[in-house]
């Protein structure tokens, strides 16, 4: 009987964590499509004509993951860390672009309405800063937003990664959305 993909990914992550280098070669084909979907989701929020492509984002993120000393827990945990790496790559890219232009002529990034339910435009750095402010007083809510909108994880997967109930995920996500809406619309 063929093993289901989520269990295969989790087993390969554990083998990789335990130092079995060949498991990394078997892992990449299993996770590549999902990582590419995550990257496309991130890039869809970026300004038109962005020079970084989804494939390059996947490659950079995977290089970060290979070098990371992460005690992989599960498939959901892997995708959560991958999404976080992609977010940080895009933030670093935006900061470099801002520094290069010395803060002038920044292009606003339109957030998808599904992202936090916002109808306003926000720059990736503004969103990053808002999530950092949220994290300063409520790390879990910030992580839930990140895992929902940047990793695309289900409530069930988020509950598994954060070791909380699915109802708690929904409740805290609603509160975090309201807080972000207020923060991003503030002058």
N, C-alpha and C positions, 0 to 999 in steps of 0.2 A: 504494500500500500504506500502511495506517495505521501510524503510529509507535507502538511499545510505550510504555506509561506510564512505566516507570522511565527510559528514555532521554529521553522528552519532559520529564520533571521535571528531569533532570540538565541538559539543554540550556537550559531556562528559567532554572534557577538560575545557570548560567554567563552567560546573557544579562543577568540581573538584576545579577550581580556586575560585569559590564562596563558597567553604567549604563543599560541599556535598560529604562526604567520600565514600558512596556506589558507586558513579560514578567511582571511581578508580577501583573497582572490576569489573565493566562492561567494562572499558576501556582496561584493560590488554589483554583480549582475542582478541580484535579488532586490537591491535597494535603489538602483540607478533611476528607474522610471519614477518612483515616488519622490526621490530627491529632485528630479527634473520638474515634476509637478509643483513641488514646494517653491522651487526657484522661479517658475513661471508665475506663480501666485504673487511672489515678492515683486517681480519685474512688472507685473500688470499695474502695480500701484505707483510705479516710477514715471517720471516725465517722459513724454514722447522723445524719441531720438537718443535715449540713454545709451552710452557707449558700452556699458557692461551687458552682456547677453546672459540668458539663463544658463546655458551650458558652461560658460566661464564661471558663473556664480556657483554652480554645482561643483566644478573642479576645485575652486578655491576653498569651498566649505569642506569638501572631502579631504583636502590636504590638511586643513585644520583638525579635522576629526582623527585622521591617522596619527598626527603628532600629539593629540590630547591624551592625557592620562586619566581617562574616564572609566569608572567602574560600571560598565554597561549593565543595566538591570533588565531591560526588555526592548522589544522592537519600538514600542511607543516612546520609551526614554531616548532611544537613538534618534528618532525623528524630531523629538523635542529639542535635543541638543543641536541637531543639524539646522533646524529652523532658527535657533538662537545664533548659531554661527553665521548663517546667511544674513540675519538682521544686522549683526555687528559689522560684517563686511560692507553692507550697503551704507551703514552709518559712517564707517571709516572713509568710504568712497565719497560720500556727501561732504564730510568734513574736509577732506583733501581738496575737493572742488571749491568749497567755500574759501578755504585758505588761499587757494590759487587765485581766486577772484577778489580776495580781501573783503569778502562779505557783500560785494555788489552783484547785482543782476542775478540773484538766486531765483530759480524757477520753482514754483510751488508744485508739490506732488498732490494729485487728486486721489484721495482715498476712495476706494470702492465703498458704496453705501453699505454693503454687507459688513465692511470693516467697522466695527463698533457702532454701526447705525448712524454714522455722521453724514451730514449733508454739506458740510463746509470743506474747504480745501485746507490741507495742512502739509507742511514740509516734513520730510522724513526725519529731520533733526528735531522739529517741534514735537512730533509724535514720540521720538526717542526720549526727549527731555521730559515729556509728560509721563511716560511710563517709568522713567527714573524717579520722578517726584512721587508717583503712586507707590513705587517700590520702597521709597524711604519710610513710609508709614504702614504699608501693607504689601509685603513681598508676595504673599499668596495670590492676591487679586491681580497683581502685575503679571505673575507667572501664568495665571489662568488666561488673561488677555493674550499674552504671547503665544501660549500653546494653542489657543483657539484660532486666532487670526493669522499668526505667522507660521505655525506648524500644521494647522488644519486638522488637529486631532479631535476626535469625538469626545463627548462628555465622559464616556466610559474610559477612554485612554487617558484623559486628563486626570480623572479620579484615580486611576491606577498609578500614574506617575507621581501624583502629589499625595497619595494615600489618604484620600478623603472620599466622601460619598458623591454620587452624581448629582443629587439634589443640591448639595453645597456648591458644586461647580456652577450650576445654573444660577443660583441665588447670588453668588459672589460676582459672576460675570455681569449680571444685570446692574449691580451696584457699581462695578468698575466702569461699565459703559457710560452710566450717568455721570460719574466723576470725570471721565475723559472728555465727554461732550462739554461739560462746564469748563474744564481746563483749556481745551483747544479753542473754545469760542471766547474766552476771556481776552480783553484787550492787552 
